Amino acid sequence: MRFPPLLLTLLVGTTLTRADVHVAPGGSDANRGSRTKPFATLERARDAVRDLKAAEKLPKGEFSVWLHGGDYRRTQALELTAADSGTADSPIVWRAAKNERVRLLGGVPLPRLGLVPSAWSAVTDQAVRQRFDEAARPHIRQLDLRALGLTDFGEMKSRGFSRGTATAHCELFFAGRPMTLARWPNEGKFDHLAGFPETSGKNDDHGGNVGDLPGGFLYAGDRPNRWRDVSDLWVHGYWAWDWANSYERVAELDRARHFIKTAPPHGLYGFRKGQRFYFLNVLEELDQPGEWFLDRAGGQLYFWPPEGSHSGEVTLSLLDQPLLNLADVSHVAFRGLVLEATRANAVEIRGGTNNRLTGCLIRNIGNSGVVITGGFGHGVVSCDLLDTGDGGVSLTGGDRQTLQPGGHFVENSHFQRQGRWSKCYVPAIAMTGVGLRASHNLIHDLPHCAILFWGNDHLMEFNDIHHIALETGDVGAIYTGRDYSFRGNRIRHNYIHETGGVGMGSMGVYMDDCVSGTEVFGNVFYKVHWAMFIGGGRDHRVENNLFVDCDPAVRADARGLDKSPVWRSMVAEFMRQQLAAVPTALYRERYPAINSLDAYYAAPDGFTGIPADGNVVVRNVCVGQWLELGWHAQPDGFKLQDNFTSGDPLLVNLATQDFRLKPESPAFKTGFQAIPFKQIGLRPDAYRKRLVNLQ
């Protein structure tokens, strides 16, 4: 075989005997790809690696693609396929050079504020200026994006609970944080549905008033009267329930009637009087620091910078694709990179085996941070994921028909401010399938749940979770529900504390809608509403947990016995179908407790419901409220034994949240085992130390 001169240099040049490849923003793709003559683009480096593989010149041990410091502006995804795979003996590692900050950027840095002269200017057009509050006018700056050659900003789309994933529209980021699209009421506040036109209201099964007219409701007050252009006006709300939100485009605003009609698909579950919502994408409501508005037709960006600084980087997200897209790739790793400002997911991995994201900072993402689908053994390790529009990391793997594990995992990673847009059921970590793991993670400041799992044999351990459910209700920090075949899941040694919640509030571990067979062992719950909630399920084992100042520690019901149509349909039809969808013999051998369901589904006198039986609650320690049983639950469905629920367990220091038990604690006489507090949460390693510098 004859090789081109460039490839011969790569194969035999003394600098590249280890086949290392170098890339730098100031390089050239006509270079040889060495340390002193680096390539300029990731694609050129990828192709060089393919050539080396074709020539069978990959060495044993790690093969490195060194990315040198600077921004790699992405206008399309870096696409890797099976041709770019390494092997178990020779993995391929795309890594940041030592002590250099490497960023894959899906947005465009805009001119900085405060420079003289500056592309930013005060708003001088009087017609526009008059639309702002008088107090805001001196602070708002204007930038002509068309003059910078920017014209494609994406479109706002309906998104939210059960709406699927829509690629986000462009967003503005300042000093590494997302800014707020101009809205009313301002961030953290809501208006409330005032009701419905006389002909459209009806009472629902829960006693609430729900709109009958598709997409129509009334608002209170006269705030919209001051808005001049409502052609691209949007509303976001929890239209019927505190766990289901959506964004809706306003199709009609009737100021005289105080009436709003939204464009299809309209609010989920209808519209309920008194529920929360706000308006957004309103120029006149750009009235406080950190808010922005984009005149898409004219290409004019308006921004009130946060107080105290005009020196931060200003970025507009433009890319509508992942930054990294791996399809059927194996044994490839990315280490120490910053992935930022795409409107889509940051990383997508489909198929393949044993790929890794290690020590990466993933932030300011329009959709999710990392989406892994299929394959085996992919991992996200010691990464920081901040400010994602949807979820943090989504793992889908394993086979529920064979119970073969998927082996994907997330460990030692920090999650903060997920669900910036979609809010509900877009957790820091989502696991679907069989045999997935989330361990040693720090998760906080989320609008909804922290860990959401569906399927079997998942492990959630040593995670530190706090300040979740900050905008929603009826949700758990760790959550699953509505399937009798979800078995073998273990929730061990997590610290769940100081959770939020509106309406019904939030739970610590929430086993919703009759889901069954979960082990909850050695966790610590502090200041959590309904810390351990068994929502009608069976065969749960709640053992060796510590509950402090919860209300209560354990709550359980037996909703599977409820005779109302909604619950009878769920248990008699949906849950039976879910159970029938998995192999009967395999599941009954692996999880023998499932056999107990037969007596209820095959009852000779007809189906009368399924009680919450077989639950074991043993050797727990509680400081504060202990147990509540309600909604058909009977004590004989719960084995309560050796729980220390009264008296002083002798915590080391409750005031400083040192929840270790003193050696002489009477709780140890029940068989309670000391909880390994030092192992919970993030662990120091070389990648975590580097992440501090990447921030």
C-alpha positions in Angstrom: 0.0 0.0 0.0 1.2 3.5 -0.9 0.7 6.2 1.8 0.5 10.0 1.1 3.5 12.0 2.4 1.6 13.5 5.3 0.5 10.0 6.5 4.1 8.7 6.1 5.2 11.5 8.4 2.6 10.5 11.0 3.6 6.9 10.8 7.4 7.1 10.9 8.2 10.7 12.2 10.2 10.6 15.4 7.8 12.9 17.1 4.8 10.6 16.6 6.3 7.2 17.3 3.5 6.8 19.9 1.0 8.0 17.3 0.0 11.1 19.4 -1.9 13.7 17.4 -2.1 17.4 18.4 -4.7 20.0 17.6 -4.7 23.7 18.4 -7.0 26.6 17.4 -4.0 28.3 15.7 -2.9 25.2 13.8 -3.4 24.2 10.2 -4.9 21.2 8.7 -2.0 21.2 6.3 0.3 20.5 9.2 1.6 17.1 10.3 -0.4 17.1 13.5 2.7 17.1 15.8 3.2 19.1 19.0 5.0 21.9 17.1 2.9 21.6 13.9 -0.7 20.9 15.1 -3.8 20.4 13.1 -6.5 23.1 13.4 -9.7 21.1 13.4 -11.1 18.1 15.3 -12.2 16.5 12.0 -8.7 16.5 10.6 -7.4 14.9 13.8 -10.2 12.3 13.6 -9.3 11.5 10.0 -5.6 11.2 10.9 -6.5 8.6 13.5 -8.5 6.7 11.0 -5.5 6.6 8.7 -3.3 5.2 11.4 -5.8 2.6 12.2 -6.1 1.6 8.6 -2.3 1.2 8.5 -2.5 -0.9 11.7 -0.1 1.5 13.4 -2.0 2.0 16.7 0.3 1.1 19.6 -0.6 -0.8 22.7 -1.8 1.5 25.5 -3.6 4.8 25.3 -3.6 6.6 22.0 -3.9 10.4 22.6 -5.4 13.2 20.6 -4.1 16.2 22.4 -6.3 19.3 22.3 -4.4 22.5 23.1 -5.9 25.5 24.8 -8.5 27.8 23.3 -12.0 27.7 21.8 -13.0 25.2 19.1 -16.0 26.9 17.6 -18.4 24.2 16.4 -20.9 24.8 13.6 -21.7 21.0 13.4 -21.3 18.0 15.6 -18.0 16.1 15.8 -19.2 12.8 14.4 -17.5 9.6 15.4 -18.4 6.2 14.2 -17.2 2.6 14.6 -14.2 3.6 12.4 -13.0 5.8 15.2 -13.1 3.2 17.9 -10.1 2.1 20.0 -9.7 -1.3 21.6 -9.6 -2.5 25.2 -5.8 -2.6 24.9 -5.5 0.6 22.9 -8.2 3.1 23.9 -8.3 6.4 22.1 -8.4 9.4 24.4 -9.3 13.0 23.3 -7.7 15.0 26.0 -7.0 18.6 27.0 -3.3 19.3 27.2 -1.9 19.7 30.7 -2.8 23.0 32.3 -4.6 24.2 29.2 -8.3 25.1 29.0 -10.0 23.5 26.0 -13.5 24.5 25.1 -15.9 23.0 22.4 -18.2 26.0 21.9 -21.6 25.7 20.2 -22.2 29.4 20.5 -20.5 32.6 19.3 -18.8 35.0 21.7 -20.3 38.4 21.3 -18.4 41.7 21.8 -17.8 42.4 25.4 -19.6 45.0 27.3 -17.8 48.0 28.6 -15.2 48.2 25.8 -14.4 51.6 24.3 -15.5 51.8 21.6 -18.1 49.1 21.9 -20.5 47.4 19.5 -23.0 47.6 22.3 -24.9 50.9 22.6 -27.6 52.6 24.6 -31.1 52.3 23.1 -31.6 55.5 21.1 -34.7 54.6 19.0 -37.3 56.5 20.9 -40.1 54.2 19.8 -38.3 51.2 21.3 -37.0 53.2 24.3 -40.5 54.2 25.3 -41.5 50.6 25.6 -39.2 50.1 28.6 -39.8 51.1 32.2 -38.3 54.5 32.8 -36.0 53.1 35.5 -34.7 50.4 33.1 -33.9 52.7 30.2 -30.4 53.8 31.3 -29.3 50.2 31.9 -30.3 48.4 28.7 -27.8 47.9 26.0 -28.4 47.0 22.4 -26.4 45.0 19.9 -27.0 44.6 16.2 -26.5 40.9 15.5 -27.0 41.3 11.7 -24.0 43.5 11.6 -22.0 40.6 13.1 -23.4 38.3 10.3 -25.8 36.4 12.7 -29.3 35.7 11.4 -30.3 32.2 12.4 -31.5 32.2 16.0 -33.8 29.1 16.0 -37.4 29.3 17.0 -39.2 29.0 20.3 -41.2 25.8 20.4 -43.7 24.2 22.8 -41.9 22.0 25.2 -42.3 20.6 28.7 -43.8 17.5 30.3 -44.7 14.8 27.8 -43.8 17.0 24.9 -40.7 15.2 23.8 -37.4 17.0 23.1 -37.4 20.1 21.0 -34.1 21.7 20.1 -33.9 24.8 22.1 -33.9 28.3 20.6 -30.8 30.5 21.0 -30.0 31.7 24.5 -27.8 34.4 26.0 -25.1 33.6 28.5 -23.1 36.1 30.5 -20.0 35.4 32.6 -20.7 31.6 32.3 -24.4 31.7 33.4 -27.7 31.7 31.5 -29.6 35.0 31.4 -33.4 35.3 31.8 -35.6 35.9 28.8 -37.7 38.9 29.6 -40.8 37.8 31.5 -43.6 38.8 33.8 -43.9 38.3 36.7 -40.1 38.3 37.2 -38.1 35.2 38.0 -39.3 33.2 41.0 -42.8 34.7 40.8 -46.0 33.5 39.1 -49.4 34.9 38.0 -52.4 32.6 38.5 -55.2 31.5 36.1 -58.2 33.7 37.0 -60.8 31.4 35.5 -62.6 30.8 32.2 -65.2 32.3 30.0 -68.7 31.5 31.3 -69.4 28.8 28.8 -66.1 27.0 29.1 -65.8 26.1 32.8 -66.5 22.7 34.3 -65.7 20.9 37.5 -63.2 18.0 37.3 -63.1 14.8 39.4 -60.9 16.5 41.9 -63.2 19.5 42.6 -61.2 22.0 40.5 -62.4 24.2 37.8 -61.0 23.2 34.4 -61.4 25.0 31.1 -63.5 23.4 28.5 -62.4 25.6 25.6 -59.2 24.3 24.2 -56.3 26.5 25.2 -58.5 29.2 26.7 -58.3 30.9 30.1 -58.7 34.2 31.8 -56.0 36.3 33.5 -56.3 38.9 36.2 -55.1 42.5 36.1 -54.1 44.9 33.2 -50.4 44.2 32.8 -50.7 43.0 29.1 -52.2 46.4 28.2 -48.7 47.9 28.1 -47.3 45.4 25.6 -47.2 46.7 22.0 -46.2 43.6 20.0 -47.6 40.2 21.1 -47.0 38.4 17.8 -44.4 36.1 19.5 -45.8 36.1 23.1 -45.5 32.9 25.1 -46.8 31.6 28.4 -45.3 28.9 30.7 -47.3 27.2 33.4 -48.2 24.3 35.6 -51.6 24.4 34.0 -53.4 21.6 35.9 -50.8 19.9 38.2 -47.7 20.9 40.0 -45.7 18.1 38.2 -46.7 18.9 34.6 -45.6 22.1 32.9 -45.5 23.3 29.3 -44.6 26.3 27.2 -47.4 27.5 25.0 -47.5 30.2 22.2 -50.2 32.7 22.7 -52.5 32.6 19.6 -55.0 35.2 20.9 -54.7 37.9 23.6 -58.0 39.7 24.2 -57.2 42.6 26.5 -60.8 43.6 26.9 -61.9 40.2 28.1 -58.6 39.4 29.8 -58.6 36.2 27.7 -55.8 34.1 26.4 -56.0 31.4 23.9 -52.9 29.3 23.3 -51.9 27.6 20.0 -52.1 23.8 19.8 -51.2 21.5 21.5 -52.5 23.6 24.4 -51.9 23.0 28.1 -51.5 19.5 29.5 -54.5 18.1 31.3 -56.4 21.3 30.5 -56.2 24.5 32.5 -57.2 24.7 36.2 -58.3 27.9 37.9 -55.6 29.1 40.4 -52.7 27.3 38.8 -49.4 29.1 38.2 -48.1 30.6 35.0 -46.1 33.5 33.6 -45.6 35.4 30.4 -42.3 35.4 28.6 -40.6 36.9 25.5 -42.0 40.3 26.2 -39.8 43.3 25.3 -41.6 45.7 27.8 -40.8 43.3 30.6 -37.0 43.7 30.3 -37.0 45.4 33.6 -34.3 44.0 35.8 -30.6 43.0 35.7 -29.9 39.7 33.9 -32.9 39.9 31.5 -32.7 40.0 27.7 -34.9 40.1 24.6 -34.2 39.3 21.0 -36.0 41.1 18.1 -35.7 38.1 15.7 -37.0 39.9 12.7 -34.7 42.9 13.1 -31.7 41.0 14.6 -31.5 43.4 17.6 -30.4 42.1 21.0 -31.4 44.0 24.1 -29.7 43.2 27.5 -29.6 44.6 31.0 -26.3 43.2 32.3 -26.2 41.9 35.9 -25.2 44.4 38.5 -21.6 44.9 39.5 -19.8 43.7 36.3 -19.7 44.4 32.6 -16.5 42.5 32.0 -17.8 38.9 31.6 -17.9 37.0 28.4 -21.2 37.3 26.4 -22.2 34.2 24.4 -25.1 33.4 22.1 -25.9 29.7 21.6 -26.4 28.8 17.9 -25.5 25.2 17.2 -28.6 23.0 16.9 -26.6 19.7 17.0 -24.7 17.9 19.7 -21.1 18.9 20.3 -20.1 15.2 20.3 -22.1 12.6 18.5 -20.8 9.0 18.9 -22.5 6.1 17.0 -21.4 2.5 17.5 -18.1 3.8 18.9 -16.1 1.8 21.5 -13.2 2.4 23.8 -13.0 6.2 23.3 -12.7 8.7 26.0 -12.9 12.5 26.3 -11.0 14.0 29.2 -10.8 17.5 30.7 -12.8 19.4 28.1 -15.3 22.2 28.4 -18.5 21.6 26.4 -20.7 24.7 26.2 -23.5 26.6 24.5 -25.2 24.2 22.1 -28.9 24.5 21.7 -29.2 20.6 21.5 -27.7 17.9 23.7 -24.0 18.3 24.5 -23.1 14.7 24.0 -25.0 11.8 22.4 -23.7 8.2 22.5 -25.6 5.4 20.7 -24.4 1.8 20.7 -20.8 0.8 21.2 -19.0 -0.2 24.4 -16.9 1.3 27.1 -16.8 5.0 26.2 -15.9 7.6 28.9 -16.4 11.3 29.6 -14.0 12.1 32.4 -13.3 15.4 34.1 -15.4 17.5 31.7 -17.3 20.6 32.4 -20.7 20.6 30.6 -22.7 23.8 31.0 -25.1 26.2 29.4 -26.8 23.5 27.2 -30.2 23.9 25.6 -31.3 20.3 26.0 -29.5 17.6 28.0 -25.9 17.2 29.0 -25.2 13.6 28.0 -27.7 11.1 26.4 -26.5 7.5 26.3 -28.7 5.0 24.4 -27.9 1.3 24.0 -24.5 -0.2 23.9 -22.7 -1.4 27.1 -20.5 0.0 29.8 -20.4 3.8 29.0 -19.5 6.1 31.9 -19.6 9.7 33.0 -16.9 10.2 35.6 -15.9 13.2 37.7 -17.7 15.7 35.5 -19.6 18.9 36.3 -22.9 19.4 34.6 -24.5 22.9 35.1 -27.4 24.8 33.7 -29.0 22.4 31.2 -32.3 23.1 29.6 -33.5 19.5 30.1 -31.7 16.8 32.1 -28.2 16.1 33.1 -27.2 12.5 32.1 -29.7 10.1 30.6 -28.7 6.4 30.6 -30.7 3.8 28.6 -29.3 0.3 28.5 -29.7 -3.3 29.2 -32.5 -5.6 28.0 -35.6 -6.0 30.1 -36.6 -9.1 28.1 -33.5 -11.0 29.2 -32.5 -8.9 32.3 -29.0 -8.5 30.8 -27.5 -5.4 32.4 -26.5 -2.3 30.5 -23.5 -1.4 32.7 -23.7 2.4 32.1 -22.8 4.5 35.1 -22.5 8.1 36.4 -20.1 8.6 39.3 -18.4 11.4 41.2 -20.1 14.1 39.2 -21.6 17.4 40.2 -25.1 18.3 39.0 -26.6 21.8 39.5 -29.6 23.6 37.9 -30.9 21.0 35.5 -34.4 21.5 34.0 -33.9 25.2 33.2 -36.6 25.0 30.5 -38.5 21.7 30.7 -38.7 21.6 34.5 -40.5 18.3 35.1 -39.1 14.7 34.8 -35.8 16.0 33.4 -33.6 14.9 36.4 -29.9 15.2 37.0 -29.7 11.4 36.3 -32.2 9.3 34.4 -31.8 5.5 34.2 -33.9 3.3 32.0 -33.4 -0.4 31.4 -31.4 -2.9 33.5 -28.3 -2.8 35.6 -27.3 0.9 35.6 -25.6 2.8 38.4 -25.4 6.3 39.9 -22.9 6.7 42.7 -21.0 9.4 44.7 -22.7 12.3 42.9 -23.6 15.7 44.3 -27.0 16.9 43.0 -28.7 20.1 44.0 -30.8 23.1 43.0 -33.3 21.4 40.7 -36.9 22.3 39.9 -38.1 18.6 40.1 -36.4 15.2 40.9 -32.7 14.3 41.2 -32.7 10.7 40.1 -35.4 9.1 38.0 -35.3 5.4 37.2 -37.3 2.9 35.3 -36.6 -0.8 35.1 -34.6 -3.4 37.1 -31.4 -4.0 39.1 -30.3 -0.4 39.2 -28.0 0.8 41.9 -28.1 4.3 43.4 -25.6 4.8 46.2 -23.5 7.4 48.1 -25.2 10.4 46.4 -25.6 13.7 48.2 -28.9 15.3 47.1 -30.4 18.5 48.4 -32.6 21.5 47.4 -34.6 19.7 44.8 -38.3 20.2 43.8 -37.7 24.0 44.1 -40.6 24.7 41.7 -42.8 21.6 41.6 -44.7 19.2 43.9 -45.7 15.6 44.3 -42.2 14.4 43.4 -39.3 12.5 45.0 -35.6 13.2 45.1 -35.3 9.6 43.9 -38.3 8.6 42.0 -40.0 5.8 40.1 -43.5 4.3 39.7 -46.4 2.4 38.2 -44.9 -1.0 37.3 -45.0 -4.2 39.4 -42.2 -5.7 37.3 -39.6 -3.0 38.3 -37.7 -5.1 40.8 -34.2 -5.6 42.1 -33.4 -1.8 42.5 -31.2 -0.7 45.4 -31.0 2.7 47.0 -28.2 2.7 49.5 -26.2 5.1 51.6 -27.5 8.3 50.1 -27.8 11.6 52.0 -31.1 13.3 51.0 -31.7 16.6 52.8 -33.5 20.0 52.8 -35.8 19.4 49.9 -38.4 21.8 48.6 -41.8 21.4 47.0 -45.1 23.2 46.4 -48.6 21.8 46.8 -48.1 18.3 48.0 -44.4 19.0 48.6 -41.6 16.6 47.8 -40.5 13.2 49.1 -37.1 11.7 49.7 -37.5 8.3 48.1 -40.8 8.1 46.3 -42.1 4.7 45.2 -45.1 6.0 43.4 -48.2 4.3 42.1 -47.7 0.7 43.4 -44.2 0.2 42.1 -42.7 -2.6 44.2 -39.6 -4.5 45.4 -37.0 -1.8 46.1 -34.3 -2.0 48.7 -33.7 1.2 50.6 -30.8 0.7 53.0 -28.5 2.9 55.0 -29.7 6.3 53.7 -29.8 9.5 55.7 -32.9 11.8 55.4 -32.8 15.3 57.0 -35.7 17.8 56.8 -37.6 15.9 54.1 -41.3 15.9 53.7 -42.5 12.3 53.6 -39.0 11.0 53.5 -39.7 7.4 52.6 -43.0 7.2 50.7 -44.5 3.8 49.7 -47.3 4.7 47.3 -49.3 1.5 47.3 -46.4 -0.8 46.5 -45.4 -4.2 47.8 -42.2 -6.0 48.9 -40.1 -2.9 49.6 -37.4 -3.3 52.2 -36.7 -0.2 54.2 -33.8 -1.0 56.5 -31.0 0.7 58.5 -31.9 4.3 57.5 -31.6 7.4 59.7 -34.4 9.9 59.6 -34.0 13.4 61.3 -36.7 16.1 61.4 -38.8 14.6 58.6 -42.6 14.8 58.5 -42.9 11.9 58.8 -40.0 9.5 58.3 -42.2 6.8 56.6 -45.5 7.3 54.9 -47.4 4.5 53.1 -50.8 3.9 51.5 -52.6 1.1 49.7 -54.0 3.0 46.7 -54.1 -0.3 44.8 -57.3 -1.1 46.7 -59.0 2.2 45.7 -62.2 1.5 43.8 -62.4 4.8 41.9 -62.2 4.4 38.1 -58.8 6.1 37.7 -57.0 3.8 40.3 -58.9 0.7 39.4 -58.0 1.2 35.7 -54.3 1.8 36.6 -54.0 -1.4 38.6 -56.4 -3.7 36.9 -55.4 -2.8 33.3 -52.2 -0.8 32.9 -50.2 -2.5 35.6 -51.4 -5.9 34.5 -50.3 -5.1 30.9 -46.9 -3.9 32.1 -46.4 -7.2 34.0 -47.5 -9.2 31.0 -45.0 -7.4 28.7 -42.0 -9.1 30.4 -41.1 -12.8 30.4 -43.1 -14.6 33.0 -40.8 -17.4 33.9 -37.6 -15.3 34.0 -39.1 -12.6 36.2 -40.7 -15.0 38.6 -37.5 -16.9 39.0 -35.4 -13.7 39.6 -38.0 -11.9 41.7 -40.2 -14.6 43.4 -42.3 -12.1 45.2 -44.1 -11.3 41.9 -45.9 -14.7 42.3 -48.0 -13.2 45.0 -49.8 -11.0 42.5 -51.5 -14.0 40.8 -54.0 -14.5 43.6 -55.4 -11.0 43.0 -55.3 -10.9 39.2 -56.9 -14.4 38.9 -59.3 -14.1 41.8 -62.4 -16.3 41.1 -64.8 -13.6 42.3 -63.2 -10.9 40.1 -60.5 -8.3 40.6 -61.0 -6.3 43.8 -57.6 -4.5 44.0 -54.1 -5.3 45.2 -53.1 -4.4 48.8 -49.7 -3.0 49.9 -48.4 -6.2 51.4 -44.9 -7.6 52.1 -43.2 -4.4 53.0 -40.4 -4.6 55.6 -39.4 -1.6 57.7 -36.7 -2.7 60.1 -33.8 -1.4 62.1 -34.3 2.3 61.3 -33.5 5.2 63.5 -35.9 8.2 63.7 -35.5 11.6 65.4 -38.9 13.3 65.0 -42.1 12.0 63.4 -42.0 8.3 62.5 -44.9 6.7 60.6 -48.2 7.5 58.9 -50.4 4.9 57.2 -53.3 6.2 55.1 -55.6 5.6 52.1 -56.6 2.0 52.7 -53.2 1.0 54.2 -53.4 -1.6 57.0 -50.6 -2.3 59.6 -50.5 -6.0 58.7 -49.1 -5.1 55.2 -45.9 -3.8 56.9 -43.4 -5.6 59.0 -42.3 -3.1 61.6 -39.5 -4.4 63.7 -36.5 -3.2 65.8 -36.9 0.5 64.8 -35.5 3.1 67.2 -38.2 5.7 67.1 -38.4 7.2 70.6 -35.7 8.4 73.0 -32.4 9.9 72.2 -30.2 8.0 69.7 -27.2 10.1 70.8 -26.2 11.8 67.5 -22.7 13.4 67.6 -24.0 16.9 67.0 -27.5 17.6 65.6 -26.9 21.4 65.5 -23.9 20.9 63.0 -25.6 18.1 61.1 -23.1 15.6 62.3 -25.5 12.7 62.3 -23.1 9.9 63.3 -24.2 7.9 66.2 -22.0 8.0 69.3 -20.5 4.6 70.2 -22.8 4.3 73.2 -25.9 4.9 71.2 -28.8 2.7 72.3 -29.8 2.3 68.6 -27.0 -0.1 68.0 -28.7 -2.6 70.3 -31.4 -3.0 67.6 -28.8 -4.2 65.1 -28.5 -0.8 63.4 -25.2 -0.6 61.4 -23.1 2.6 61.4 -23.6 4.6 58.1 -20.4 5.3 56.1 -20.8 9.1 56.0 -17.2 9.7 54.7 -18.0 7.8 51.5 -21.1 9.9 50.6 -20.9 12.5 47.9 -18.0 13.6 45.7 -14.5 12.2 46.1 -11.3 14.1 45.4 -9.3 12.9 42.3 -7.1 14.5 39.6 -10.2 15.3 37.5 -12.1 17.1 40.2 -9.1 19.2 40.9 -8.8 20.2 37.3 -12.5 21.1 37.1 -12.0 23.8 39.6 -9.8 25.6 37.1 -12.2 25.0 34.2 -15.0 27.0 35.9 
